[in-house]
Amino acid sequence: MENSRRDFLKKGLAGAILCSGLVPVPLLAMTESRKKFRKAKRILLLSLDGICVAGFRQAKTPYLDKLLAEGVLSETTRVVMPSVTLPNWTSHLTGSGPEQHGVTANNWTLEKHKLPAIEADAEGYYPSVFSVLKQNIPQIKTAFYYNWGPLVYPYNPKCLDEVSYLENDAYVPNYEKALDFMSRNRENPTLVFLYSVHTDHAGHKYKWMSPEYIRSIEEADVEIGKLLDKMKQEGLYDSTHFMFLTDHGGIEHGHGGVSTHEMIVPWGITGPGIAKGVKMAEANNTVNTGAIILRLFGVKRPLAWTGEMPKTIFK
C-alpha cells in the first residue's frame, strides 16, 4: 500500500493511540476495509471535455445517471490550474498537477515547453498511468481513443497498445473500437481512455449552458448507453470499473479562469468493490484519478505523483 501525506498523518496519530492502548473503531474499520481490496480487471474512462456541473445537472443523461447511481458521484471535484484541456487531462492521467508534469498550456509539446517535468523517462515523458502500469503489469493492455490532436502528446507511445484519432469531432466510431478492444483483450487487465471533445467545442461555439451545449452532452449520453448495453451483451460490464471524467467547465464562450463554473466539475466511479449510491462529500481533485487507477490495479504510485486516494469511494 502506497503512503500519502494524509496517511502519514493518520498513521502518526494511530501509532500514538495504539501505544496508549486505546484503539478507536474508525481506525480498525479502515484497516479491515483495506484487507478486502481486490484488483481491477478492466477500467474504462468515459471522458467528455468541458462538462460543467450546471450542464451535467441540466442535461438529460439517463444512461450516465443509472451508471453513476451504482457507484460514487462527486459534483464538487476541483480541476488544476489553468482550467484548460491539456494540463487537466494530463493531470487525470499522471496523478500530478502542472507543477510536476510540466504541461502548463494547450500548446505544450515534448520538444517545446516552458517548465520541464520533475521526472521523466529516457524519451522525456513524465510517468503516466499507461507507463507505470506497463512497467508493473507487463500483460496489461492499454488503449487511447481521442478526437483532439494534442491530447496524446504527453504520453509515451510505446505504452499504448492501440491509438485511434478521429477528425472533425467524430467520436462514435471510437466507441465501437473501444468495445472491440475490450472484447479481444477480455482475459487481460485492460485500461481504456475513451474521449470526445465535441461537448467542449459546442460550448465554445454556442456558449456554455446554451441549448446546443446541453444537447451535445445528451447526444454523448445516448452513445454511452449504447456502449454499456453492448458491454452487457458481451459479458464485460460486471467486471469493469467505469470512471466518468471531464477536465474543466466553462462560462460564456470559454474557460481558463478560476470561477467555480470553470474550476468545479462532476466526477464519478463505479464497479466491483466501489461504494454504491454515494454522493461524495470528500474533497476531490483531478490529480486523484491516476492514483485511483493504480490503486485499483494494485500498483504503487510514483513518488513524484501528488494525487491522493479518496477513502469514501470504497465499500
C-alpha positions as CSV (number, residue, x, y, z in Angstrom):
1,M,0.0,0.0,0.0
2,E,1.4,3.4,-1.0
3,N,1.8,6.1,1.5
4,S,0.1,9.5,1.1
5,R,0.5,12.7,3.0
6,R,-2.8,12.1,4.7
7,D,-1.9,8.5,5.5
8,F,1.3,9.7,7.1
9,L,-0.5,12.0,9.5
10,K,-3.2,9.3,10.2
11,K,-0.5,6.7,10.9
12,G,1.3,9.0,13.3
13,L,-1.9,9.6,15.2
14,A,-2.8,5.9,15.1
15,G,0.7,5.0,16.5
16,A,0.3,7.4,19.4
17,I,-3.2,6.0,20.2
18,L,-2.1,2.3,19.9
19,C,0.8,2.9,22.2
20,S,-1.6,4.2,24.8
21,G,-3.7,1.0,24.4
22,L,-6.8,2.8,23.1
23,V,-7.8,1.7,19.5
24,P,-10.7,3.7,18.1
25,V,-13.3,2.0,15.9
26,P,-12.7,4.1,12.8
27,L,-9.0,3.1,12.6
28,L,-9.9,-0.6,12.9
29,A,-12.6,-0.2,10.3
30,M,-10.2,1.4,7.9
31,T,-7.7,-1.4,8.4
32,E,-10.5,-4.0,7.7
33,S,-11.6,-2.2,4.5
34,R,-8.1,-2.4,3.1
35,K,-7.9,-6.1,3.6
36,K,-11.0,-6.6,1.4
37,F,-9.5,-4.9,-1.6
38,R,-9.4,-6.8,-4.9
39,K,-7.6,-5.8,-8.1
40,A,-9.5,-4.5,-11.1
41,K,-9.7,-6.5,-14.3
42,R,-10.7,-3.6,-16.6
43,I,-11.1,0.1,-16.3
44,L,-13.0,2.2,-18.9
45,L,-12.5,6.0,-18.6
46,L,-15.6,7.7,-20.1
47,S,-14.2,11.1,-20.8
48,L,-16.1,14.2,-22.1
49,D,-14.4,17.5,-22.5
50,G,-15.7,20.7,-20.9
51,I,-18.6,19.5,-18.7
52,C,-19.6,22.0,-16.1
53,V,-21.7,20.9,-13.1
54,A,-24.7,23.0,-14.1
55,G,-24.6,21.5,-17.6
56,F,-24.3,18.0,-16.2
57,R,-27.3,18.6,-13.9
58,Q,-29.5,20.2,-16.6
59,A,-28.8,17.7,-19.4
60,K,-31.0,14.6,-19.6
61,T,-28.5,11.8,-19.2
62,P,-30.4,8.7,-18.2
63,Y,-27.6,6.3,-19.0
64,L,-24.9,8.1,-17.1
65,D,-27.3,8.7,-14.2
66,K,-28.1,5.0,-14.0
67,L,-24.4,4.1,-14.2
68,L,-23.2,6.5,-11.6
69,A,-26.1,5.7,-9.2
70,E,-24.4,2.3,-8.9
71,G,-21.3,3.9,-7.6
72,V,-19.9,7.3,-6.3
73,L,-20.6,10.7,-7.8
74,S,-18.9,13.9,-7.0
75,E,-20.2,17.3,-8.1
76,T,-17.5,19.2,-6.3
77,T,-14.3,17.9,-7.9
78,R,-11.8,20.6,-8.4
79,V,-9.6,20.8,-11.5
80,V,-6.0,22.0,-11.7
81,M,-5.0,25.5,-12.9
82,P,-5.1,26.6,-15.6
83,S,-8.6,25.3,-16.3
84,V,-7.8,24.3,-19.9
85,T,-7.8,21.0,-21.7
86,L,-4.2,19.6,-22.0
87,P,-3.0,20.4,-18.4
88,N,-6.1,18.9,-16.9
89,W,-6.3,15.6,-18.9
90,T,-2.6,15.2,-18.3
91,S,-3.3,15.6,-14.6
92,H,-6.0,13.0,-14.6
93,L,-3.7,10.5,-16.3
94,T,-0.4,11.3,-14.4
95,G,-1.7,11.8,-10.9
96,S,0.0,15.1,-10.7
97,G,-0.5,18.8,-11.4
98,P,1.3,21.0,-14.0
99,E,3.9,22.0,-11.4
100,Q,5.0,18.3,-11.5
101,H,4.4,17.1,-15.1
102,G,5.2,20.5,-16.7
103,V,2.2,20.5,-19.1
104,T,1.1,24.1,-18.5
105,A,-0.8,25.0,-21.7
106,N,-2.6,23.5,-24.7
107,N,0.3,24.3,-26.9
108,W,2.7,22.0,-24.9
109,T,4.9,19.6,-26.8
110,L,7.7,17.3,-25.7
111,E,10.2,19.5,-27.7
112,K,8.8,22.9,-26.8
113,H,7.7,23.8,-23.2
114,K,8.5,26.3,-20.5
115,L,8.7,24.0,-17.4
116,P,10.5,20.7,-17.5
117,A,8.8,17.7,-15.8
118,I,10.2,17.0,-12.4
119,E,10.8,13.4,-13.5
120,A,11.0,11.8,-17.0
121,D,11.8,8.5,-18.7
122,A,14.5,8.0,-21.3
123,E,12.4,9.6,-24.0
124,G,11.4,12.6,-21.9
125,Y,7.9,11.6,-20.8
126,Y,6.6,12.2,-17.3
127,P,5.2,8.9,-15.6
128,S,1.6,8.3,-16.7
129,V,-0.9,5.6,-15.7
130,F,0.0,3.9,-19.0
131,S,3.8,3.8,-18.4
132,V,3.5,2.9,-14.7
133,L,1.1,0.1,-15.4
134,K,3.2,-1.3,-18.3
135,Q,6.2,-1.3,-16.1
136,N,4.4,-3.2,-13.3
137,I,1.9,-5.4,-15.2
138,P,3.5,-6.5,-18.5
139,Q,0.4,-8.2,-19.7
140,I,-1.8,-5.2,-19.3
141,K,-3.4,-3.8,-22.5
142,T,-3.9,0.0,-22.9
143,A,-5.9,2.0,-25.5
144,F,-6.3,5.7,-26.2
145,Y,-9.2,7.0,-28.3
146,Y,-9.5,10.7,-28.9
147,N,-10.5,13.4,-31.4
148,W,-8.5,16.4,-30.3
149,G,-5.0,16.2,-31.8
150,P,-2.7,17.4,-28.9
151,L,-4.3,15.2,-26.3
152,V,-2.0,12.3,-26.8
153,Y,1.3,14.3,-26.8
154,P,2.2,13.9,-23.1
155,Y,2.3,10.1,-23.2
156,N,5.0,7.7,-24.4
157,P,3.5,6.0,-27.4
158,K,5.4,2.8,-26.5
159,C,3.0,2.4,-23.6
160,L,-0.2,2.5,-25.7
161,D,-1.3,-0.7,-27.4
162,E,-4.0,0.9,-29.5
163,V,-4.5,4.5,-30.5
164,S,-7.3,5.9,-32.6
165,Y,-7.7,9.6,-33.6
166,L,-10.8,10.9,-35.4
167,E,-11.1,14.3,-37.1
168,N,-13.9,16.9,-37.1
169,D,-15.3,16.0,-33.7
170,A,-16.2,12.5,-34.8
171,Y,-16.3,10.1,-31.9
172,V,-18.9,7.3,-32.3
173,P,-16.5,5.0,-34.3
174,N,-14.1,5.1,-31.4
175,Y,-16.8,3.7,-29.1
176,E,-17.0,0.7,-31.4
177,K,-13.3,0.3,-31.4
178,A,-13.1,0.5,-27.7
179,L,-15.7,-2.2,-27.4
180,D,-13.8,-4.4,-29.8
181,F,-10.5,-3.8,-27.9
182,M,-12.1,-4.7,-24.6
183,S,-13.7,-7.8,-26.1
184,R,-10.4,-9.0,-27.7
185,N,-8.5,-8.5,-24.5
186,R,-11.1,-9.7,-22.0
187,E,-8.6,-12.1,-20.4
188,N,-6.0,-9.4,-19.8
189,P,-6.1,-6.5,-17.4
190,T,-7.1,-3.5,-19.5
191,L,-7.2,0.3,-19.3
192,V,-9.2,2.2,-22.0
193,F,-9.3,6.0,-22.3
194,L,-12.3,6.9,-24.4
195,Y,-12.6,10.6,-25.0
196,S,-14.6,13.2,-27.0
197,V,-14.0,17.0,-27.4
198,H,-17.3,17.7,-29.1
199,T,-19.0,18.9,-25.9
200,D,-16.3,21.5,-25.3
201,H,-16.5,22.7,-28.9
202,A,-20.3,23.1,-28.5
203,G,-19.6,25.3,-25.5
204,H,-17.0,27.5,-27.4
205,K,-19.3,27.9,-30.4
206,Y,-22.7,28.4,-28.8
207,K,-21.8,29.2,-25.2
208,W,-21.8,27.1,-22.1
209,M,-25.3,26.2,-20.9
210,S,-26.7,27.0,-24.4
211,P,-29.3,24.6,-25.8
212,E,-26.7,23.3,-28.2
213,Y,-24.2,22.7,-25.5
214,I,-26.7,20.8,-23.4
215,R,-27.7,18.8,-26.5
216,S,-24.1,17.7,-27.0
217,I,-24.0,16.2,-23.6
218,E,-27.3,14.4,-24.2
219,E,-26.0,13.0,-27.5
220,A,-22.9,11.7,-25.8
221,D,-25.1,10.0,-23.2
222,V,-27.0,8.1,-25.8
223,E,-23.8,6.7,-27.3
224,I,-22.5,5.8,-23.8
225,G,-25.8,4.0,-23.2
226,K,-25.4,2.0,-26.4
227,L,-21.8,1.1,-25.4
228,L,-22.9,0.0,-21.9
229,D,-25.6,-2.2,-23.4
230,K,-23.2,-3.8,-25.8
231,M,-20.7,-4.4,-22.9
232,K,-23.5,-6.2,-21.0
233,Q,-24.2,-8.4,-24.1
234,E,-20.5,-9.2,-24.4
235,G,-20.3,-10.1,-20.7
236,L,-17.9,-7.3,-20.0
237,Y,-20.0,-4.9,-17.9
238,D,-20.0,-6.5,-14.5
239,S,-16.2,-7.0,-14.4
240,T,-15.4,-3.4,-15.4
241,H,-14.7,-0.3,-13.4
242,F,-16.1,2.8,-15.0
243,M,-14.8,6.4,-14.3
244,F,-16.7,9.4,-15.6
245,L,-14.2,12.2,-16.2
246,T,-14.0,15.8,-17.5
247,D,-11.3,18.5,-17.5
248,H,-13.0,21.8,-16.8
249,G,-16.3,23.7,-17.1
250,G,-16.9,26.9,-18.9
251,I,-18.5,30.3,-18.8
252,E,-19.9,32.3,-21.8
253,H,-17.8,31.1,-24.8
254,G,-14.7,30.0,-22.9
255,H,-12.7,28.8,-19.9
256,G,-9.3,29.1,-18.4
257,G,-10.2,31.3,-15.4
258,V,-10.8,30.5,-11.7
259,S,-14.6,30.8,-11.5
260,T,-16.5,27.9,-9.9
261,H,-18.2,27.3,-13.3
262,E,-14.7,26.6,-14.8
263,M,-12.9,25.0,-11.8
264,I,-15.6,22.7,-10.3
265,V,-16.7,19.6,-12.3
266,P,-18.6,16.3,-12.0
267,W,-16.6,13.1,-11.4
268,G,-17.7,9.6,-10.8
269,I,-16.6,6.0,-10.4
270,T,-18.4,2.6,-10.2
271,G,-17.5,-1.1,-10.4
272,P,-16.6,-4.0,-8.2
273,G,-15.7,-3.0,-4.7
274,I,-16.8,0.6,-5.1
275,A,-19.4,2.1,-2.7
276,K,-22.9,2.3,-4.2
277,G,-25.2,5.2,-4.3
278,V,-22.8,7.6,-2.6
279,K,-22.8,11.4,-3.2
280,M,-19.2,12.2,-2.5
281,A,-18.6,14.9,0.1
282,E,-14.8,14.3,0.5
283,A,-12.5,16.8,-1.2
284,N,-11.5,15.6,-4.7
285,N,-9.3,16.8,-7.5
286,T,-8.5,15.7,-11.0
287,V,-5.0,14.6,-9.9
288,N,-6.6,11.8,-7.8
289,T,-7.8,9.9,-10.9
290,G,-4.4,8.5,-11.7
291,A,-3.8,7.4,-8.1
292,I,-7.2,5.6,-8.0
293,I,-6.4,3.8,-11.3
294,L,-3.1,2.5,-10.0
295,R,-4.7,1.5,-6.7
296,L,-7.5,-0.4,-8.5
297,F,-4.8,-2.4,-10.4
298,G,-2.8,-2.9,-7.2
299,V,0.2,-0.8,-8.3
300,K,2.2,1.6,-6.1
301,R,2.1,5.2,-7.4
302,P,5.4,7.0,-8.2
303,L,6.9,9.3,-5.5
304,A,6.6,12.3,-7.9
305,W,2.8,12.0,-8.0
306,T,0.7,14.2,-5.8
307,G,-2.7,12.5,-6.3
308,E,-4.4,11.1,-3.2
309,M,-6.8,8.2,-2.6
310,P,-10.3,9.3,-1.6
311,K,-11.3,6.9,1.2
312,T,-15.1,7.2,0.6
313,I,-15.1,5.5,-2.8
314,F,-14.6,2.0,-1.5
315,K,-17.2,-0.1,0.3
